[in-house]
Amino acid sequence: MVGRSAGAASASYAMREARATSRILTLVFADLADSTALKAQRGDQAVGELITRHRAHVRRLAETCGGRIIDWAGDGCFLTFETPSAAVLFALRLQQAHRQESDLPGVRIGMHLGEVSERAGSEDDLAHPRVEGLAVDLAARICSLARPAQLLMSSSVAASARQRLDSDTLGQPVRWHAHGSYRLKGIDEAVEIHEAGFDGLSSFEAPAALENATPAQPPRRRALPIAISAMVVLGAALSYFLWSHDPQDNPHTEKPGSARGYDDRPAIAVLPFDNLSPDPDQAFFADGLAEDLITRLSSWRAFPVIARNSSFQYRGGNVDLKRVRQELGVRYVVEGSVRRSGDRIRVAAQLIDAPSGEHVWAETYDREVTDVFALQDEISATIAASLVGDLTRSEGERARQLGTHNLEAWSLYQLGLQHFDRYTLEDFAEARQLFERAAELDPRFATSLGQIAIAGVSELMLGRGGPRDEFVSAMMTSARRAVELDARDPAAHLGLAGAYLAGGDPRNGLESIRRAVDLNPSMPMAWIWLGWAQILAGDPE
């Protein structure tokens, strides 16, 4: 009886062994850096204890993040995950765990997403399957490139994971960096290497050339001098400006009722609010309310919001809503007025159905000036609720988080935008200084910090003099701080992109611009800079 049972088990194993399953998995290799040198310094027993603690962290975090441990080799480990985001989450948490225990050495991690062949484990170890294929070799090669406390990955992992991980997941912003292409031994085509990590923990240094991995020649690119680049961008900006301010000559003007490619989602335009204050200089305050309303409504991704550059051309007097609808392709229009007297403001706002001209919603608010930010939240949430009833809670929270609650900082920021829109070297410089003053009053005003970099890079485009490297470094510091404060602020990512481009790093510039466009598709300058970055990176597609 026993013999027959053993024979059946053996036959069952043989059938599983013969049957291979093809799967697409995220493959992860992790090992302790410089463990051999540590043994010479601390002794085998001490290092053995470190490896035991390291393995405990790996097991705990793999289970938490849904990973499978396939194999151990000394201090190294091979794991698989169902998704890239789960793999990156595991890796970053492992790095955090090592950072919290100062005597643990840095962990090197490499990962790749690819198709593998999976078979049952050995007859003595059925719990650990065999995972094989070229993708496994590629992940191991990427790991060999990593420095201590460095997480490297192929572009397929980075492209998927970065869309699903934000600062809320890990408690601090995740920084993404592109290191360019590397030729890896045994791999026919060059592989794009990316890094994810935390400022202050990861080095973000480019991988060193090794015997089995060397930097590939950069793709053929048009290395344009900064002056030519500026001409390209300013030409595009001028074209956009003329296009947006002369819709009668715009060949892309839609017919009435068209949706302008918004996938049947109702588009909305916020027109400039009328300034009814006795002081005409308070027009910036009215513009600021409308500008902030555009930004906050853009956070509700259920409907597209027309960019300020387009909607603000309809300023003053009685606006023909049919014309607005035809030229912008919108379903809804927001109009309003602001009257400020001392410390009191009266804001009137109305949401209009453009095809019928009917009022969907209208309200008048009498408030203290200090309540202006809460008022903006209330107006934007009410309008959003009028347009769609099932908006997610996270989008609403995001809309409430934007900007600053320091009225003076907000006013300086709005004045800065006015100067920025004049597109002269002097006004770009004045705008940057106003954004800097706003950030000094509220050091957590991420949008203003991002705009500092945007304005500074714009100054460089128009020929700003003085020490260039030091200035670019200051713009980079401001933009990185903005992203750290709010990883979902498009201005922060656009400022970071500009700093990268001005510093001669078009690859990371392109990634940051794409992130800005993803966060706010209604941001014209982001699209203009996207073209600039694609030219510099040799990626016109």
Salt bridges, closest charged atoms under 4 A:
GLU17 OE2 - ARG130 NH1 2.89
ASP31 OD1 - ARG108 NE 3.09
GLU82 OE2 - ARG23 NH2 2.68
GLU101 OE1 - ARG53 NH2 2.63
GLU101 OE2 - HIS57 NE2 2.77
ASP103 OD2 - ARG53 NH1 2.79
GLU118 OE1 - ARG23 NH1 3.37
GLU118 OE1 - ARG68 NH2 2.93
ASP125 OD1 - HIS128 ND1 2.95
GLU132 OE1 - ARG119 NE 3.99
GLU132 OE2 - ARG130 NH2 3.43
GLU192 OE2 - ARG507 NH1 3.09
GLU195 OE1 - HIS179 NE2 2.64
ASP199 OD1 - ARG175 NH1 2.94
ASP287 OD1 - ARG315 NH1 3.00
GLU291 OE1 - ARG308 NE 2.49
GLU327 OE2 - ARG323 NE 3.08
ASP353 OD1 - ARG331 NE 2.67
ASP366 OD1 - ARG346 NE 2.71
GLU368 OE2 - ARG344 NH1 3.06
ASP377 OD1 - ARG296 NH1 2.26
GLU378 OE1 - ARG367 NH2 3.33
GLU397 OE2 - ARG400 NH2 2.67
ASP421 OD2 - ARG308 NH1 2.32
ASP427 OD1 - HIS419 ND1 2.73
ASP427 OD1 - ARG422 NH1 3.52
GLU436 OE2 - ARG432 NH1 3.20
GLU459 OE2 - ARG432 NE 2.34
GLU459 OE1 - ARG464 NE 3.38
GLU484 OE2 - ARG481 NH1 3.25
ASP486 OD2 - ARG398 NH1 2.58
GLU511 OE1 - ARG162 NH1 2.58
GLU511 OE2 - HIS194 ND1 2.87
ASP518 OD2 - ARG515 NH1 3.31
ASP539 OD2 - ARG514 NH2 2.94
